[in-house]
Amino acid sequence: MTNIFEQAKNFYKEANLKCFNCGNEIKENELFSVTLTLPSKSKMPVGVLDKVLAKQANKVLCSSCK
Ligand SMILES: [Zn+2]
C-alpha cells in the first residue's frame, strides 16, 4: 500500500532531470541538450521546466555527453 507521501516522494524522484547517457543529474545553471516531441495542445504540459522536461523529453544529455 502506498500512501500519499510515498507517492509524492516517487513523483519528486522521477521528476529529477537526468542525463540519459551518464545518469548525472542536470543541475542549476548547467548547460544541457534535450530532444523533445511537441505535445498536442490538449496535452500541453504546464509546470516547472525541469520537471516537465523530465517527464516529456525523449532524450536529455548533459554538456559532457552531448
Ligand atoms: Zn551525461
N, CA, C, O and the ligand as a Tripos MOL2 file, in Angstrom:
@<TRIPOS>MOLECULE
protein
  265   263    67     0     0
PROTEIN
NO_CHARGES

@<TRIPOS>ATOM
      1 N           0.8450   -1.1970    0.0000 N.3       1 MET1
      2 CA          0.0000    0.0000    0.0000 C.3       1 MET1
      3 C           0.8820    1.2490    0.0000 C.2       1 MET1
      4 O           1.7850    1.3770    0.8270 O.2       1 MET1
      5 N           0.6240    2.1410   -0.9030 N.am      2 THR2
      6 CA          1.3990    3.3790   -0.9420 C.3       2 THR2
      7 C           0.5510    4.5300   -0.4380 C.2       2 THR2
      8 O          -0.5660    4.7510   -0.9050 O.2       2 THR2
      9 N           1.0950    5.2530    0.5160 N.am      3 ASN3
     10 CA          0.3780    6.4360    0.9760 C.3       3 ASN3
     11 C           0.7570    7.6480    0.1320 C.2       3 ASN3
     12 O           1.6210    7.5630   -0.7410 O.2       3 ASN3
     13 N           0.1200    8.7430    0.3940 N.am      4 ILE4
     14 CA          0.2930    9.9460   -0.4390 C.3       4 ILE4
     15 C           1.7140   10.5110   -0.3360 C.2       4 ILE4
     16 O           2.2260   11.1050   -1.2860 O.2       4 ILE4
     17 N           2.3430   10.3170    0.8280 N.am      5 PHE5
     18 CA          3.7070   10.8280    0.9860 C.3       5 PHE5
     19 C           4.6770   10.0130    0.1330 C.2       5 PHE5
     20 O           5.6170   10.5490   -0.4550 O.2       5 PHE5
     21 N           4.4270    8.7240    0.0820 N.am      6 GLU6
     22 CA          5.2510    7.8410   -0.7380 C.3       6 GLU6
     23 C           5.0910    8.2110   -2.2140 C.2       6 GLU6
     24 O           6.0690    8.2510   -2.9610 O.2       6 GLU6
     25 N           3.8900    8.4720   -2.6140 N.am      7 GLN7
     26 CA          3.6120    8.8770   -3.9940 C.3       7 GLN7
     27 C           4.2920   10.1890   -4.3260 C.2       7 GLN7
     28 O           4.8660   10.3470   -5.4040 O.2       7 GLN7
     29 N           4.2260   11.1230   -3.4010 N.am      8 ALA8
     30 CA          4.8490   12.4290   -3.6040 C.3       8 ALA8
     31 C           6.3620   12.2740   -3.7190 C.2       8 ALA8
     32 O           7.0110   12.9450   -4.5200 O.2       8 ALA8
     33 N           6.9030   11.3880   -2.9120 N.am      9 LYS9
     34 CA          8.3430   11.1390   -2.9340 C.3       9 LYS9
     35 C           8.7570   10.5400   -4.2760 C.2       9 LYS9
     36 O           9.7590   10.9430   -4.8670 O.2       9 LYS9
     37 N           7.9740    9.5750   -4.7440 N.am     10 ASN10
     38 CA          8.2550    8.9590   -6.0330 C.3      10 ASN10
     39 C           8.1190    9.9550   -7.1720 C.2      10 ASN10
     40 O           8.9030    9.9470   -8.1220 O.2      10 ASN10
     41 N           7.1230   10.8030   -7.0640 N.am     11 PHE11
     42 CA          6.9110   11.8210   -8.0810 C.3      11 PHE11
     43 C           8.1320   12.7300   -8.1360 C.2      11 PHE11
     44 O           8.6350   13.0500   -9.2130 O.2      11 PHE11
     45 N           8.5960   13.1370   -6.9730 N.am     12 TYR12
     46 CA          9.7430   14.0310   -6.9110 C.3      12 TYR12
     47 C          10.9860   13.3420   -7.4740 C.2      12 TYR12
     48 O          11.7820   13.9500   -8.1910 O.2      12 TYR12
     49 N          11.1320   12.0780   -7.1380 N.am     13 LYS13
     50 CA         12.2510   11.2770   -7.6030 C.3      13 LYS13
     51 C          12.2910   11.2120   -9.1330 C.2      13 LYS13
     52 O          13.3300   11.4320   -9.7560 O.2      13 LYS13
     53 N          11.1350   10.9040   -9.7160 N.am     14 GLU14
     54 CA         11.0340   10.7780  -11.1680 C.3      14 GLU14
     55 C          11.2260   12.1010  -11.8770 C.2      14 GLU14
     56 O          11.6200   12.1490  -13.0420 O.2      14 GLU14
     57 N          10.9420   13.1770  -11.1530 N.am     15 ALA15
     58 CA         10.9670   14.4910  -11.7820 C.3      15 ALA15
     59 C          12.3760   15.0670  -11.8940 C.2      15 ALA15
     60 O          12.5750   16.1080  -12.5220 O.2      15 ALA15
     61 N          13.3660   14.3840  -11.2790 N.am     16 ASN16
     62 CA         14.7260   14.8800  -11.4180 C.3      16 ASN16
     63 C          15.1940   14.7380  -12.8600 C.2      16 ASN16
     64 O          15.0290   13.6880  -13.4800 O.2      16 ASN16
     65 N          15.7670   15.7860  -13.3690 N.am     17 LEU17
     66 CA         16.2280   15.7920  -14.7500 C.3      17 LEU17
     67 C          17.6230   15.1800  -14.8020 C.2      17 LEU17
     68 O          18.5760   15.7330  -14.2520 O.2      17 LEU17
     69 N          17.7320   14.0320  -15.4690 N.am     18 LYS18
     70 CA         18.9960   13.3090  -15.5050 C.3      18 LYS18
     71 C          19.4640   13.0890  -16.9240 C.2      18 LYS18
     72 O          18.6650   12.9670  -17.8530 O.2      18 LYS18
     73 N          20.7900   13.0400  -17.0740 N.am     19 CYS19
     74 CA         21.3860   12.7330  -18.3630 C.3      19 CYS19
     75 C          21.0620   11.2890  -18.7210 C.2      19 CYS19
     76 O          21.2620   10.3880  -17.9070 O.2      19 CYS19
     77 N          20.5590   11.0610  -19.9420 N.am     20 PHE20
     78 CA         20.1710    9.7150  -20.3570 C.3      20 PHE20
     79 C          21.3930    8.8340  -20.5950 C.2      20 PHE20
     80 O          21.2840    7.6080  -20.6070 O.2      20 PHE20
     81 N          22.5350    9.4450  -20.7800 N.am     21 ASN21
     82 CA         23.7510    8.6960  -21.0800 C.3      21 ASN21
     83 C          24.5190    8.3110  -19.8140 C.2      21 ASN21
     84 O          24.7710    7.1290  -19.5810 O.2      21 ASN21
     85 N          24.8930    9.3020  -18.9930 N.am     22 CYS22
     86 CA         25.7090    9.0070  -17.8110 C.3      22 CYS22
     87 C          24.8920    8.9590  -16.5260 C.2      22 CYS22
     88 O          25.3910    8.5070  -15.4950 O.2      22 CYS22
     89 N          23.6520    9.4150  -16.5720 N.am     23 GLY23
     90 CA         22.7940    9.3460  -15.3990 C.3      23 GLY23
     91 C          22.9960   10.4560  -14.3800 C.2      23 GLY23
     92 O          22.3420   10.4790  -13.3370 O.2      23 GLY23
     93 N          23.9010   11.3730  -14.6830 N.am     24 ASN24
     94 CA         24.1140   12.5000  -13.7780 C.3      24 ASN24
     95 C          22.9240   13.4480  -13.8090 C.2      24 ASN24
     96 O          22.3180   13.6850  -14.8540 O.2      24 ASN24
     97 N          22.6090   13.9770  -12.6470 N.am     25 GLU25
     98 CA         21.5150   14.9180  -12.5590 C.3      25 GLU25
     99 C          21.9350   16.2590  -13.1730 C.2      25 GLU25
    100 O          23.0410   16.7440  -12.9340 O.2      25 GLU25
    101 N          21.0400   16.8440  -13.9610 N.am     26 ILE26
    102 CA         21.3100   18.1680  -14.5140 C.3      26 ILE26
    103 C          21.0530   19.1950  -13.4160 C.2      26 ILE26
    104 O          19.9550   19.2680  -12.8640 O.2      26 ILE26
    105 N          22.0650   19.9760  -13.1090 N.am     27 LYS27
    106 CA         21.9420   20.9360  -12.0040 C.3      27 LYS27
    107 C          21.6560   22.3380  -12.5220 C.2      27 LYS27
    108 O          21.7800   22.6310  -13.7110 O.2      27 LYS27
    109 N          21.2690   23.1930  -11.5800 N.am     28 GLU28
    110 CA         21.0130   24.5940  -11.9240 C.3      28 GLU28
    111 C          22.2130   25.2190  -12.6070 C.2      28 GLU28
    112 O          23.3610   24.9470  -12.2550 O.2      28 GLU28
    113 N          21.9310   26.0580  -13.5830 N.am     29 ASN29
    114 CA         22.9590   26.7860  -14.3480 C.3      29 ASN29
    115 C          23.8320   25.8770  -15.2010 C.2      29 ASN29
    116 O          24.8550   26.3110  -15.7310 O.2      29 ASN29
    117 N          23.4340   24.6280  -15.3330 N.am     30 GLU30
    118 CA         24.2000   23.7010  -16.1610 C.3      30 GLU30
    119 C          23.5970   23.6640  -17.5670 C.2      30 GLU30
    120 O          22.3800   23.6940  -17.7470 O.2      30 GLU30
    121 N          24.4910   23.5990  -18.5530 N.am     31 LEU31
    122 CA         24.0450   23.5300  -19.9380 C.3      31 LEU31
    123 C          23.6930   22.0850  -20.2730 C.2      31 LEU31
    124 O          24.4310   21.1710  -19.9050 O.2      31 LEU31
    125 N          22.5840   21.8670  -20.9610 N.am     32 PHE32
    126 CA         22.2280   20.5090  -21.3510 C.3      32 PHE32
    127 C          21.4640   20.5280  -22.6700 C.2      32 PHE32
    128 O          20.9560   21.5640  -23.0980 O.2      32 PHE32
    129 N          21.3950   19.3630  -23.3040 N.am     33 SER33
    130 CA         20.6630   19.2220  -24.5590 C.3      33 SER33
    131 C          19.4400   18.3580  -24.3320 C.2      33 SER33
    132 O          19.4790   17.3990  -23.5620 O.2      33 SER33
    133 N          18.3690   18.6970  -24.9960 N.am     34 VAL34
    134 CA         17.1470   17.9180  -24.8410 C.3      34 VAL34
    135 C          16.4950   17.6910  -26.2010 C.2      34 VAL34
    136 O          16.4140   18.6100  -27.0160 O.2      34 VAL34
    137 N          16.0330   16.4760  -26.4420 N.am     35 THR35
    138 CA         15.2430   16.1610  -27.6290 C.3      35 THR35
    139 C          13.8050   16.0080  -27.1840 C.2      35 THR35
    140 O          13.4930   15.2300  -26.2830 O.2      35 THR35
    141 N          12.9440   16.7580  -27.8280 N.am     36 LEU36
    142 CA         11.5820   16.8780  -27.3250 C.3      36 LEU36
    143 C          10.5790   16.7510  -28.4620 C.2      36 LEU36
    144 O          10.7780   17.2960  -29.5480 O.2      36 LEU36
    145 N           9.5060   16.0290  -28.2000 N.am     37 THR37
    146 CA          8.3830   15.9970  -29.1290 C.3      37 THR37
    147 C           7.3720   17.0240  -28.6570 C.2      37 THR37
    148 O           6.9670   17.0140  -27.4950 O.2      37 THR37
    149 N           6.9690   17.9000  -29.5450 N.am     38 LEU38
    150 CA          5.9760   18.9100  -29.1510 C.3      38 LEU38
    151 C           4.6420   18.2170  -28.8940 C.2      38 LEU38
    152 O           4.0760   17.6020  -29.7970 O.2      38 LEU38
    153 N           4.1360   18.3150  -27.6550 N.am     39 PRO39
    154 CA          2.8610   17.6560  -27.3470 C.3      39 PRO39
    155 C           1.6990   18.3830  -28.0220 C.2      39 PRO39
    156 O           1.8150   19.5590  -28.3690 O.2      39 PRO39
    157 N           0.5910   17.6870  -28.2060 N.am     40 SER40
    158 CA         -0.6030   18.3310  -28.7530 C.3      40 SER40
    159 C          -1.1120   19.3580  -27.7510 C.2      40 SER40
    160 O          -0.8290   19.2710  -26.5560 O.2      40 SER40
    161 N          -1.8590   20.3190  -28.2480 N.am     41 LYS41
    162 CA         -2.3100   21.4230  -27.3760 C.3      41 LYS41
    163 C          -3.1080   20.9250  -26.1700 C.2      41 LYS41
    164 O          -3.0300   21.4920  -25.0800 O.2      41 LYS41
    165 N          -3.8790   19.8500  -26.3860 N.am     42 SER42
    166 CA         -4.7010   19.3420  -25.2870 C.3      42 SER42
    167 C          -3.8730   18.6370  -24.2220 C.2      42 SER42
    168 O          -4.3140   18.4820  -23.0830 O.2      42 SER42
    169 N          -2.6590   18.2070  -24.6010 N.am     43 LYS43
    170 CA         -1.8040   17.5160  -23.6370 C.3      43 LYS43
    171 C          -0.5990   18.3540  -23.2510 C.2      43 LYS43
    172 O           0.3670   17.8420  -22.6860 O.2      43 LYS43
    173 N          -0.6570   19.6250  -23.5540 N.am     44 MET44
    174 CA          0.4690   20.5130  -23.2970 C.3      44 MET44
    175 C           0.7850   20.5600  -21.8040 C.2      44 MET44
    176 O          -0.0720   20.9190  -20.9970 O.2      44 MET44
    177 N           2.0150   20.1980  -21.4390 N.am     45 PRO45
    178 CA          2.3480   20.2020  -20.0170 C.3      45 PRO45
    179 C           2.5570   21.6090  -19.4800 C.2      45 PRO45
    180 O           3.0660   22.4890  -20.1750 O.2      45 PRO45
    181 N           2.1600   21.7990  -18.2460 N.am     46 VAL46
    182 CA          2.3510   23.0770  -17.5680 C.3      46 VAL46
    183 C           3.0670   22.7960  -16.2680 C.2      46 VAL46
    184 O           2.6990   21.8710  -15.5430 O.2      46 VAL46
    185 N           4.0820   23.5790  -15.9630 N.am     47 GLY47
    186 CA          4.7460   23.3740  -14.6870 C.3      47 GLY47
    187 C           6.1700   23.8550  -14.6910 C.2      47 GLY47
    188 O           6.5880   24.6140  -15.5650 O.2      47 GLY47
    189 N           6.9160   23.4020  -13.6960 N.am     48 VAL48
    190 CA          8.3160   23.7660  -13.5610 C.3      48 VAL48
    191 C           9.0900   23.1000  -14.6960 C.2      48 VAL48
    192 O           8.9220   21.9080  -14.9540 O.2      48 VAL48
    193 N           9.9340   23.8700  -15.3690 N.am     49 LEU49
    194 CA         10.5740   23.3970  -16.5960 C.3      49 LEU49
    195 C          11.3060   22.0650  -16.4370 C.2      49 LEU49
    196 O          11.1070   21.1650  -17.2540 O.2      49 LEU49
    197 N          12.1440   21.9120  -15.4140 N.am     50 ASP50
    198 CA         12.9230   20.6740  -15.3050 C.3      50 ASP50
    199 C          12.0240   19.4620  -15.0600 C.2      50 ASP50
    200 O          12.3270   18.3600  -15.5180 O.2      50 ASP50
    201 N          10.9270   19.6630  -14.3440 N.am     51 LYS51
    202 CA         10.0070   18.5510  -14.0870 C.3      51 LYS51
    203 C           9.2300   18.1910  -15.3350 C.2      51 LYS51
    204 O           9.0000   17.0170  -15.6240 O.2      51 LYS51
    205 N           8.8300   19.2110  -16.0690 N.am     52 VAL52
    206 CA          8.1340   18.9700  -17.3350 C.3      52 VAL52
    207 C           9.0620   18.2290  -18.2890 C.2      52 VAL52
    208 O           8.6540   17.2580  -18.9270 O.2      52 VAL52
    209 N          10.3020   18.6810  -18.3890 N.am     53 LEU53
    210 CA         11.2610   18.0500  -19.2910 C.3      53 LEU53
    211 C          11.5640   16.6210  -18.8700 C.2      53 LEU53
    212 O          11.6740   15.7340  -19.7160 O.2      53 LEU53
    213 N          11.6990   16.3900  -17.5690 N.am     54 ALA54
    214 CA         11.9780   15.0460  -17.0700 C.3      54 ALA54
    215 C          10.8820   14.0740  -17.4950 C.2      54 ALA54
    216 O          11.1500   12.8970  -17.7340 O.2      54 ALA54
    217 N           9.6530   14.5660  -17.5880 N.am     55 LYS55
    218 CA          8.5260   13.7130  -17.9740 C.3      55 LYS55
    219 C           8.3710   13.6150  -19.4870 C.2      55 LYS55
    220 O           8.0200   12.5580  -20.0120 O.2      55 LYS55
    221 N           8.6340   14.7210  -20.1890 N.am     56 GLN56
    222 CA          8.2880   14.8130  -21.6040 C.3      56 GLN56
    223 C           9.4390   14.5240  -22.5580 C.2      56 GLN56
    224 O           9.2200   14.1190  -23.6990 O.2      56 GLN56
    225 N          10.6610   14.7320  -22.0900 N.am     57 ALA57
    226 CA         11.7940   14.6710  -23.0090 C.3      57 ALA57
    227 C          12.0180   13.2680  -23.5490 C.2      57 ALA57
    228 O          11.8620   12.2870  -22.8220 O.2      57 ALA57
    229 N          12.3850   13.1700  -24.8270 N.am     58 ASN58
    230 CA         12.7620   11.9030  -25.4210 C.3      58 ASN58
    231 C          14.1940   11.5720  -25.0280 C.2      58 ASN58
    232 O          14.5590   10.4080  -24.8660 O.2      58 ASN58
    233 N          14.9860   12.6070  -24.8810 N.am     59 LYS59
    234 CA         16.4030   12.4070  -24.5990 C.3      59 LYS59
    235 C          16.9490   13.6410  -23.8930 C.2      59 LYS59
    236 O          16.6700   14.7690  -24.2990 O.2      59 LYS59
    237 N          17.7290   13.4250  -22.8350 N.am     60 VAL60
    238 CA         18.3800   14.5120  -22.1300 C.3      60 VAL60
    239 C          19.8580   14.1900  -22.0290 C.2      60 VAL60
    240 O          20.2300   13.1020  -21.5880 O.2      60 VAL60
    241 N          20.6910   15.1120  -22.4280 N.am     61 LEU61
    242 CA         22.1380   14.8870  -22.3610 C.3      61 LEU61
    243 C          22.8160   16.0590  -21.6760 C.2      61 LEU61
    244 O          22.5430   17.2200  -21.9820 O.2      61 LEU61
    245 N          23.7120   15.7350  -20.7360 N.am     62 CYS62
    246 CA         24.4640   16.7880  -20.0630 C.3      62 CYS62
    247 C          25.5250   17.3400  -21.0160 C.2      62 CYS62
    248 O          25.7490   16.7930  -22.0960 O.2      62 CYS62
    249 N          26.1620   18.4140  -20.6100 N.am     63 SER63
    250 CA         27.0960   19.1020  -21.5060 C.3      63 SER63
    251 C          28.2790   18.2240  -21.9000 C.2      63 SER63
    252 O          28.8180   18.3870  -22.9940 O.2      63 SER63
    253 N          28.6960   17.3020  -21.0420 N.am     64 SER64
    254 CA         29.8440   16.4530  -21.3700 C.3      64 SER64
    255 C          29.4700   15.2470  -22.2380 C.2      64 SER64
    256 O          30.3540   14.6190  -22.8200 O.2      64 SER64
    257 N          28.1930   14.9170  -22.3360 N.am     65 CYS65
    258 CA         27.7610   13.7490  -23.1190 C.3      65 CYS65
    259 C          27.1980   14.1120  -24.4870 C.2      65 CYS65
    260 O          27.0850   13.2450  -25.3540 O.2      65 CYS65
    261 N          26.8490   15.3580  -24.6930 N.am     66 LYS66
    262 CA         26.1700   15.6870  -25.9560 C.3      66 LYS66
    263 C          27.1080   15.6470  -27.1600 C.2      66 LYS66
    264 O          26.6790   15.9010  -28.2850 O.2      66 LYS66
    265 ZN         25.9440   12.8640  -19.2440 Zn       67 ZN67
@<TRIPOS>BOND
     1     1     2 1
     2     2     3 1
     3     3     4 2
     4     3     5 am
     5     5     6 1
     6     6     7 1
     7     7     8 2
     8     7     9 am
     9     9    10 1
    10    10    11 1
    11    11    12 2
    12    11    13 am
    13    13    14 1
    14    14    15 1
    15    15    16 2
    16    15    17 am
    17    17    18 1
    18    18    19 1
    19    19    20 2
    20    19    21 am
    21    21    22 1
    22    22    23 1
    23    23    24 2
    24    23    25 am
    25    25    26 1
    26    26    27 1
    27    27    28 2
    28    27    29 am
    29    29    30 1
    30    30    31 1
    31    31    32 2
    32    31    33 am
    33    33    34 1
    34    34    35 1
    35    35    36 2
    36    35    37 am
    37    37    38 1
    38    38    39 1
    39    39    40 2
    40    39    41 am
    41    41    42 1
    42    42    43 1
    43    43    44 2
    44    43    45 am
    45    45    46 1
    46    46    47 1
    47    47    48 2
    48    47    49 am
    49    49    50 1
    50    50    51 1
    51    51    52 2
    52    51    53 am
    53    53    54 1
    54    54    55 1
    55    55    56 2
    56    55    57 am
    57    57    58 1
    58    58    59 1
    59    59    60 2
    60    59    61 am
    61    61    62 1
    62    62    63 1
    63    63    64 2
    64    63    65 am
    65    65    66 1
    66    66    67 1
    67    67    68 2
    68    67    69 am
    69    69    70 1
    70    70    71 1
    71    71    72 2
    72    71    73 am
    73    73    74 1
    74    74    75 1
    75    75    76 2
    76    75    77 am
    77    77    78 1
    78    78    79 1
    79    79    80 2
    80    79    81 am
    81    81    82 1
    82    82    83 1
    83    83    84 2
    84    83    85 am
    85    85    86 1
    86    86    87 1
    87    87    88 2
    88    87    89 am
    89    89    90 1
    90    90    91 1
    91    91    92 2
    92    91    93 am
    93    93    94 1
    94    94    95 1
    95    95    96 2
    96    95    97 am
    97    97    98 1
    98    98    99 1
    99    99   100 2
   100    99   101 am
   101   101   102 1
   102   102   103 1
   103   103   104 2
   104   103   105 am
   105   105   106 1
   106   106   107 1
   107   107   108 2
   108   107   109 am
   109   109   110 1
   110   110   111 1
   111   111   112 2
   112   111   113 am
   113   113   114 1
   114   114   115 1
   115   115   116 2
   116   115   117 am
   117   117   118 1
   118   118   119 1
   119   119   120 2
   120   119   121 am
   121   121   122 1
   122   122   123 1
   123   123   124 2
   124   123   125 am
   125   125   126 1
   126   126   127 1
   127   127   128 2
   128   127   129 am
   129   129   130 1
   130   130   131 1
   131   131   132 2
   132   131   133 am
   133   133   134 1
   134   134   135 1
   135   135   136 2
   136   135   137 am
   137   137   138 1
   138   138   139 1
   139   139   140 2
   140   139   141 am
   141   141   142 1
   142   142   143 1
   143   143   144 2
   144   143   145 am
   145   145   146 1
   146   146   147 1
   147   147   148 2
   148   147   149 am
   149   149   150 1
   150   150   151 1
   151   151   152 2
   152   151   153 am
   153   153   154 1
   154   154   155 1
   155   155   156 2
   156   155   157 am
   157   157   158 1
   158   158   159 1
   159   159   160 2
   160   159   161 am
   161   161   162 1
   162   162   163 1
   163   163   164 2
   164   163   165 am
   165   165   166 1
   166   166   167 1
   167   167   168 2
   168   167   169 am
   169   169   170 1
   170   170   171 1
   171   171   172 2
   172   171   173 am
   173   173   174 1
   174   174   175 1
   175   175   176 2
   176   175   177 am
   177   177   178 1
   178   178   179 1
   179   179   180 2
   180   179   181 am
   181   181   182 1
   182   182   183 1
   183   183   184 2
   184   183   185 am
   185   185   186 1
   186   186   187 1
   187   187   188 2
   188   187   189 am
   189   189   190 1
   190   190   191 1
   191   191   192 2
   192   191   193 am
   193   193   194 1
   194   194   195 1
   195   195   196 2
   196   195   197 am
   197   197   198 1
   198   198   199 1
   199   199   200 2
   200   199   201 am
   201   201   202 1
   202   202   203 1
   203   203   204 2
   204   203   205 am
   205   205   206 1
   206   206   207 1
   207   207   208 2
   208   207   209 am
   209   209   210 1
   210   210   211 1
   211   211   212 2
   212   211   213 am
   213   213   214 1
   214   214   215 1
   215   215   216 2
   216   215   217 am
   217   217   218 1
   218   218   219 1
   219   219   220 2
   220   219   221 am
   221   221   222 1
   222   222   223 1
   223   223   224 2
   224   223   225 am
   225   225   226 1
   226   226   227 1
   227   227   228 2
   228   227   229 am
   229   229   230 1
   230   230   231 1
   231   231   232 2
   232   231   233 am
   233   233   234 1
   234   234   235 1
   235   235   236 2
   236   235   237 am
   237   237   238 1
   238   238   239 1
   239   239   240 2
   240   239   241 am
   241   241   242 1
   242   242   243 1
   243   243   244 2
   244   243   245 am
   245   245   246 1
   246   246   247 1
   247   247   248 2
   248   247   249 am
   249   249   250 1
   250   250   251 1
   251   251   252 2
   252   251   253 am
   253   253   254 1
   254   254   255 1
   255   255   256 2
   256   255   257 am
   257   257   258 1
   258   258   259 1
   259   259   260 2
   260   259   261 am
   261   261   262 1
   262   262   263 1
   263   263   264 2
@<TRIPOS>SUBSTRUCTURE
     1 MET1         2 RESIDUE 1 A MET
     2 THR2         6 RESIDUE 1 A THR
     3 ASN3        10 RESIDUE 1 A ASN
     4 ILE4        14 RESIDUE 1 A ILE
     5 PHE5        18 RESIDUE 1 A PHE
     6 GLU6        22 RESIDUE 1 A GLU
     7 GLN7        26 RESIDUE 1 A GLN
     8 ALA8        30 RESIDUE 1 A ALA
     9 LYS9        34 RESIDUE 1 A LYS
    10 ASN10       38 RESIDUE 1 A ASN
    11 PHE11       42 RESIDUE 1 A PHE
    12 TYR12       46 RESIDUE 1 A TYR
    13 LYS13       50 RESIDUE 1 A LYS
    14 GLU14       54 RESIDUE 1 A GLU
    15 ALA15       58 RESIDUE 1 A ALA
    16 ASN16       62 RESIDUE 1 A ASN
    17 LEU17       66 RESIDUE 1 A LEU
    18 LYS18       70 RESIDUE 1 A LYS
    19 CYS19       74 RESIDUE 1 A CYS
    20 PHE20       78 RESIDUE 1 A PHE
    21 ASN21       82 RESIDUE 1 A ASN
    22 CYS22       86 RESIDUE 1 A CYS
    23 GLY23       90 RESIDUE 1 A GLY
    24 ASN24       94 RESIDUE 1 A ASN
    25 GLU25       98 RESIDUE 1 A GLU
    26 ILE26      102 RESIDUE 1 A ILE
    27 LYS27      106 RESIDUE 1 A LYS
    28 GLU28      110 RESIDUE 1 A GLU
    29 ASN29      114 RESIDUE 1 A ASN
    30 GLU30      118 RESIDUE 1 A GLU
    31 LEU31      122 RESIDUE 1 A LEU
    32 PHE32      126 RESIDUE 1 A PHE
    33 SER33      130 RESIDUE 1 A SER
    34 VAL34      134 RESIDUE 1 A VAL
    35 THR35      138 RESIDUE 1 A THR
    36 LEU36      142 RESIDUE 1 A LEU
    37 THR37      146 RESIDUE 1 A THR
    38 LEU38      150 RESIDUE 1 A LEU
    39 PRO39      154 RESIDUE 1 A PRO
    40 SER40      158 RESIDUE 1 A SER
    41 LYS41      162 RESIDUE 1 A LYS
    42 SER42      166 RESIDUE 1 A SER
    43 LYS43      170 RESIDUE 1 A LYS
    44 MET44      174 RESIDUE 1 A MET
    45 PRO45      178 RESIDUE 1 A PRO
    46 VAL46      182 RESIDUE 1 A VAL
    47 GLY47      186 RESIDUE 1 A GLY
    48 VAL48      190 RESIDUE 1 A VAL
    49 LEU49      194 RESIDUE 1 A LEU
    50 ASP50      198 RESIDUE 1 A ASP
    51 LYS51      202 RESIDUE 1 A LYS
    52 VAL52      206 RESIDUE 1 A VAL
    53 LEU53      210 RESIDUE 1 A LEU
    54 ALA54      214 RESIDUE 1 A ALA
    55 LYS55      218 RESIDUE 1 A LYS
    56 GLN56      222 RESIDUE 1 A GLN
    57 ALA57      226 RESIDUE 1 A ALA
    58 ASN58      230 RESIDUE 1 A ASN
    59 LYS59      234 RESIDUE 1 A LYS
    60 VAL60      238 RESIDUE 1 A VAL
    61 LEU61      242 RESIDUE 1 A LEU
    62 CYS62      246 RESIDUE 1 A CYS
    63 SER63      250 RESIDUE 1 A SER
    64 SER64      254 RESIDUE 1 A SER
    65 CYS65      258 RESIDUE 1 A CYS
    66 LYS66      262 RESIDUE 1 A LYS
    67 ZN67       265 GROUP 0 **** ****
